[in-house]
Every structure is written in structure tokens, then in C-alpha cells.
Amino acid sequence: MSTVLAILTGALIASGNNGGPIYTLEYPGFVFEWLPGSMNPPVEGILAEESGAVAASPSTDGFDLRIHYWRESIPMEDRAQWLTGRVMSELPPEALEMLLMGEVSWLEGSMESSERTGGSVGLVVAVNFNIITENGSVRGRGRAYGVFTDEYSLLVYGLAPFETCGTLGSTVDSIISRMHV
């Protein structure tokens, strides 16, 4: 009986369906109510007051999911440019020559969060991007979000090979819609 209970508890925690936080970035104060299985728990890099990063465990399908934060205040009018610049600074240098970035859009974050009314992350910026080959074939697809508070900026992005990118966009969207401050 206790083995079954442990398995069910683990499944609930992994799915994030318990309605509460499963991971918190202490310094910027971002709370994640859901993360994909490959990020549950995330692989933590250096987490300091000034900056930090967490990532997904290496996956067999080639998904690369990462969350970075910096202590900086970005004015509203500069946030779209900030997002495209940060994406370019985080991608491997060889990918930059093949980068094709879409238009930046503004979306409401925290839409599925249990703290949507009191702790929403508010308006976020998002951009889709592709890594293409010299002949124009898509090699990889990505989606990135910029989330901001008065003191911090947060970059959430995912990149996957074209062959396995089917759920990448909805995975990154779900992270943003189920997070709060």
C-alpha cells in the first residue's frame, strides 16, 4: 500500500497538478507551479542574488529548456529588444549564423496560476525562433519568454531539433502560464 501511495504522490508532484509551487527561484522570487518532467527538479547552476540559471536534465529527444535570471530593471519600452538580445547571447555561437527570429509579441503571464489575481507576472514578451541550414531547411525550433519585475529579468526558453519539436512551444507556454511572483 505504501509503495502505491509513494508512486501516486510522486506522479502528482511531477505533473504539477497539486496547485502549489513545485520550484521557487528565491532571489528573483519567481514561483513555478509546473515544470516538465525533465526539469523536475531542474539542474541548478549558480544561483546568486545577481544572476542564476537552471536547466532541464539532458533529454533523449534533444529538448533544451533553460531559465536564467539577472538583477536588472528593464523599462517596458526596452523589453522586446532585451528578449531578442538575450536569446542571441544564450544560444551557441554557431547557431547565431543560422538564427531566424520571429516578431516579438506581448502576452499575459500566470493565466493558469493559482495566484493569478494576487501574484501574476503580468505582461511578458515572447518570441519564436528557428535555426535554419544554408539551404533554408529548419534544423531546430525555439520559443523564448522575457518576464520582468521591478528588480529582475527572467529568460525562459526552449530549443529542440526540428524532428522532435512538436510540444516544445506548449511546454514553454505552460511554464509561463503556471508561474507567479
C-alpha positions, 0 to 999 in steps of 0.5 A: 500500500505504501509503495502505491501511495509513494508512486501516486504522490510522486506522479502528482508532484511531477505533473504539477497538478497539486496547485502549489509551487513545485520550484521557487527561484528565491532571489528573483522570487519567481514561483513555478507551479509546473515544470516538465518532467525533465526539469523536475527538479531542474539542474541548478547552476549558480544561483546568486542574488545577481544572476542564476540559471537552471536547466532541464536534465539532458533529454533523449529527444534533444529538448533544451529548456533553460531559465536564467535570471539577472538583477536588472530593471528593464523599462517596458519600452526596452523589453522586446529588444532585451528578449531578442538580445538575450536569446542571441547571447544564450544560444551557441555561437554557431547557431547565431549564423543560422538564427531566424527570429520571429516578431516579438509579441506581448502576452499575459503571464500566470493565466493558469496560476493559482495566484493569478489575481494576487501574484501574476507576472503580468505582461511578458514578451515572447518570441519564436525562433528557428535555426535554419541550414544554408539551404533554408531547411529548419534544423531546430525550433525555439520559443523564448519568454522575457518576464520582468519585475521591478528588480529582475529579468527572467529568460525562459526558453526552449530549443529542440531539433526540428524532428522532435519539436512538436510540444516544445512551444506548449511546454514553454507556454505552460511554464509561463502560464503556471508561474507567479511572483 
